[in-house]
Amino acid sequence: AAGPEGNRHLPLFWELFDARPIGYSAFVLKVGLPTADGRGDEFIWMNVLERLPDGDIVGELANEPVEIAHVRAGSTVQVPPSRVIDWSYSVGGMAYGHFTTRALFPRMSPATRAEVEAMLSPTPLETDAN
């Protein structure tokens, strides 16, 4: 349910990305890119650079792909919005969004979960906290 939940709130992400309020940073999307063997997608975070008039998103890969040989961390990619499964931005040192990350909490060790929770806002949406 992480993908649909993240997508349901994607308009909030774009509203803030377009406005770029002071103190907001690290606008990232988690996207599915086809693997080299063509048997599925690898889901990877990318730093959003721009949204094109046709809706496609241009970004820079934020981490190293494992199953995609033709791109690396830092590579610029262009994806349609249908490839987006999650989003995040930071305010005051806390990351909002990260629905897919939050969905993995039950599988994390207590130490890893505590480390990840320290970087995430208590709720995925700012409006939930107000």
LUMDO-76226 format. One record per atom (N, C-alpha, C): residue in one letter; x negated, y negated, z. Coordinates in steps of 0.2 Angstrom, whole numbers, padded with zeros to 4 digits, always signed. Each point is the difference from the previous one (the first is absolute). Example, Ala and Ser with C-alpha at 12.3 -4.5 7.8 and 13.67 -1.06 7.14 Angstrom:
2
a-0066+0028+0039
a+0004-0006+0000
a-0004-0006+0000
s+0002-0005-0004
s-0004-0006+0001
s+0004-0005+0003
END
This chain:
130
a-0004+0006+0000
a+0004-0006+0000
a-0004-0006+0000
a-0007+0000+0001
a-0004-0006+0000
a+0000-0004-0007
g+0000+0004-0005
g+0000-0004-0007
g+0007-0004+0000
p+0006+0003+0000
p+0006-0004+0000
p+0000-0005+0005
e-0002+0001+0006
e+0000-0005+0005
e-0004-0006-0001
g-0006+0001-0003
g-0005-0005-0002
g+0003-0004-0006
n+0003+0004-0005
n+0003-0004-0006
n+0006-0004+0002
r+0004+0002+0005
r+0006-0003+0002
r-0002-0007+0002
h-0006-0001+0003
h-0002-0006+0003
h-0005-0004-0004
l-0001+0003-0006
l-0005-0003-0005
l+0001-0008-0002
p+0007-0002+0000
p+0001-0007-0002
p-0003-0004+0006
l+0000+0002+0006
l-0003-0004+0005
l-0008-0001-0001
f-0003+0005-0002
f-0007+0000-0002
f-0001-0005-0005
w+0004+0000-0006
w-0001-0004-0005
w+0001-0008+0001
e+0005-0001+0005
e+0002-0006+0002
e-0006-0003+0003
l-0003+0003+0005
l-0006-0002+0004
l-0006-0001-0005
f-0001+0005-0004
f-0006+0000-0005
f+0001-0007-0004
d+0006-0001-0003
d+0001-0006-0004
d-0001-0006+0004
a+0002-0001+0006
a-0001-0006+0004
a-0007+0000+0004
r-0003+0005+0001
r-0006+0000+0003
r-0001-0004+0006
p+0005+0001+0005
p-0001-0005+0006
p-0006+0000+0004
i-0002-0005+0003
i-0006-0001+0004
i+0000+0006+0005
g-0006+0004+0000
g-0001+0005+0005
g+0002+0007-0003
y+0003+0000-0005
y+0002+0007-0004
y-0006+0002-0004
s-0002+0006+0000
s-0005+0002-0004
s+0000+0008-0002
a-0004+0002-0003
a-0001+0008-0001
a+0007+0002-0003
f+0002-0002-0006
f+0006+0002-0003
f-0002+0006-0004
v+0002+0006+0002
v-0002+0006-0004
v+0006+0004-0001
l+0000+0004-0005
l+0005+0005-0002
l-0003+0007-0001
k+0004+0005+0002
k-0002+0007-0001
k+0003+0002-0006
v-0004+0003-0005
v+0003+0002-0006
v-0002+0007-0002
g+0004+0003-0004
g-0002+0006-0003
g-0003+0000-0007
l-0006+0002+0000
l-0003+0001-0007
l-0001+0007-0002
p+0001+0001-0007
p-0001+0007-0002
p-0007+0003+0001
t+0000+0006+0002
t-0006+0003+0001
t-0003+0002-0006
a-0007+0002+0000
a-0003+0002-0006
a+0002+0006-0003
d+0003+0005+0004
d+0002+0006-0003
d+0008-0001-0002
g+0003-0006+0001
g+0006-0001-0002
g+0006+0004+0003
r-0002+0003+0006
r+0005+0004+0004
r+0003-0004+0005
g-0001-0006+0001
g+0003-0004+0005
g-0003-0007+0001
d+0002-0003+0006
d-0003-0007+0001
d-0004+0000+0006
e-0005-0004+0000
e-0004-0002+0006
e+0003-0006+0003
f+0001-0001+0006
f+0003-0006+0003
f-0006-0004+0003
i+0000-0006-0002
i-0006-0004+0002
i+0002-0007+0001
w-0003-0003+0005
w+0001-0007+0001
w-0004-0005-0005
m+0004-0005-0002
m-0004-0005-0004
m+0002-0007+0003
n-0005-0005-0001
n+0001-0007+0002
n+0003-0003-0006
v+0006-0003+0001
v+0004-0003-0005
v-0004-0007-0002
l-0001+0000-0007
l-0003-0006-0003
l+0006-0005-0003
e+0004+0004-0004
e+0006-0004-0003
e+0005+0004-0002
r+0006-0003-0001
r+0006+0004-0002
r+0001-0004-0007
l+0000+0004-0005
l+0001-0002-0007
l+0008-0002-0002
p+0001-0004-0005
p+0007-0002-0001
p+0004+0007-0002
d-0003+0005-0003
d+0004+0006-0001
d+0001+0004+0006
g-0002-0002+0006
g+0000+0004+0006
g-0005+0004+0002
d-0005+0002-0005
d-0006+0004+0002
d-0004-0004+0005
i-0004+0004+0004
i-0004-0002+0005
i-0007+0001-0001
v-0004-0005+0000
v-0007+0000-0001
v-0004+0000+0007
g-0004+0005+0001
g-0003+0000+0007
g-0007+0004-0001
e-0004+0000+0006
e-0006+0002+0001
e+0000+0006+0005
l-0002+0006-0002
l+0000+0006+0004
l-0003-0002+0007
a+0003+0002+0005
a-0003-0002+0007
a-0004+0006+0003
n+0001+0006-0003
n-0004+0006+0003
n-0002+0004-0006
e-0004+0005+0001
e-0003+0004-0005
e+0005+0006-0002
p+0002+0000-0006
p+0004+0006-0002
p-0004+0006+0000
v+0004+0006+0002
v-0003+0006+0000
v+0001+0004-0006
e+0006+0000-0003
e+0002+0004-0006
e+0001-0004-0006
i-0003-0006+0000
i+0000-0004-0006
i-0007-0002-0002
a-0002+0002-0006
a-0007-0001-0001
a-0002-0006-0004
h+0005-0003-0003
h-0001-0006-0004
h+0000-0007+0003
v+0002+0000+0007
v+0000-0006+0004
v-0004+0001+0007
r-0002-0005+0003
r-0003+0000+0006
r+0003-0005+0005
a-0002+0000+0006
a+0002-0006+0004
a-0003-0006-0003
g+0004-0005+0000
g-0002-0007-0003
g+0002+0000-0008
s+0002+0005-0003
s+0003+0000-0007
s+0006-0004+0000
t+0001-0003-0006
t+0007-0004-0001
t+0004+0005-0004
v+0006+0000+0003
v+0005+0005-0003
v+0007-0004-0001
q+0004+0002-0005
q+0006-0003-0001
q+0006+0005+0000
v+0005-0001+0004
v+0005+0005+0001
v+0007-0003+0000
p+0004+0005-0003
p+0007-0003+0001
p+0003+0001+0007
p+0005-0004+0001
p+0003+0000+0007
p+0002+0006+0002
s+0002+0005-0004
s+0003+0006+0002
s-0005+0005+0003
r-0007-0002-0001
r-0005+0004+0003
r-0001-0002+0008
v+0003-0005+0002
v-0001-0003+0007
v+0004+0005+0005
i-0004+0002+0005
i+0004+0004+0006
i-0001-0003+0006
d-0004-0005+0001
d-0001-0004+0007
d-0003-0006-0001
w+0000-0004+0005
w-0003-0007+0000
w-0003-0002+0007
s-0004-0005+0000
s-0002-0003+0007
s-0003-0007-0002
y+0001-0004+0006
y-0004-0006+0000
y-0002-0001+0007
s-0004-0005+0002
s-0002-0001+0007
s+0001-0007+0002
v+0002+0000+0006
v+0001-0007+0003
v-0003+0001+0007
g-0004-0005+0002
g-0003+0000+0007
g-0003+0006+0002
g-0004+0003-0005
g-0004+0006+0001
g+0004+0007+0000
m+0007-0001-0001
m+0004+0006+0001
m+0003+0002-0007
a+0000+0006-0002
a+0003+0002-0007
a+0007+0002+0001
y+0004-0003-0005
y+0007+0002+0000
y+0001+0004-0006
g+0006+0004-0001
g+0001+0005-0005
g-0003+0006+0002
h-0004+0003-0005
h-0004+0006+0002
h+0005+0006+0002
f+0006+0000-0004
f+0005+0006+0002
f-0003+0007-0001
t-0004+0001-0005
t-0003+0006-0001
t-0005+0002+0005
t-0004-0005+0003
t-0004+0001+0005
t+0004+0002+0007
r+0005-0004+0001
r+0004+0002+0006
r+0003+0007+0000
a+0002+0002-0006
a+0003+0006-0001
a-0005+0006+0002
l-0006-0001+0000
l-0005+0005+0001
l-0002+0000+0007
f+0003-0004+0005
f-0002+0000+0007
f+0000+0007+0003
p+0006+0003-0001
p+0000+0007+0003
p-0005+0005-0002
r-0003-0001-0006
r-0006+0004-0002
r-0007-0002+0003
m+0000-0006+0003
m-0007-0003+0002
m-0002+0003+0007
s-0006+0000+0001
s-0002+0002+0007
s+0001-0006+0004
p+0001+0001+0007
p+0002-0006+0004
p-0006-0006-0001
a-0006+0002-0001
a-0005-0005+0000
a+0001-0004-0007
t+0001+0004-0005
t+0001-0004-0007
t+0006-0004+0000
r+0005+0003+0003
r+0007-0004+0000
r-0001-0007+0004
a-0004+0001+0006
a-0001-0006+0004
a-0004-0005-0004
e-0005+0002-0004
e-0004-0005-0004
e+0004-0003-0005
v+0004+0004-0004
v+0004-0003-0005
v+0006-0004+0003
e+0003+0002+0005
e+0005-0005+0003
e-0003-0006+0002
a-0006-0001+0002
a-0003-0006+0002
a-0001-0005-0005
m+0000+0002-0006
m+0000-0004-0006
m+0007-0002-0003
l+0005+0004+0002
l+0007-0001-0003
l+0004-0004+0005
s+0004-0004-0003
s+0005-0003+0004
s+0005+0005+0003
p+0003-0002+0006
p+0004+0005+0004
p+0006+0002-0005
t+0002-0004-0004
t+0006+0001-0005
t-0002-0001-0007
p+0002+0003-0005
p-0002-0001-0007
p+0002-0006-0003
l+0005-0003+0003
l+0002-0007-0003
l+0000-0005+0005
e-0002-0006-0002
e-0001-0006+0005
e+0007-0001+0003
t+0005+0000-0005
t+0007-0002+0003
t+0003+0005+0005
d-0003+0006+0000
d+0002+0004+0006
d-0003-0002+0007
a-0005-0004+0000
a-0003-0001+0006
a+0002-0007+0002
n+0004-0004-0004
n+0002-0006+0002
n+0007+0000+0004
END
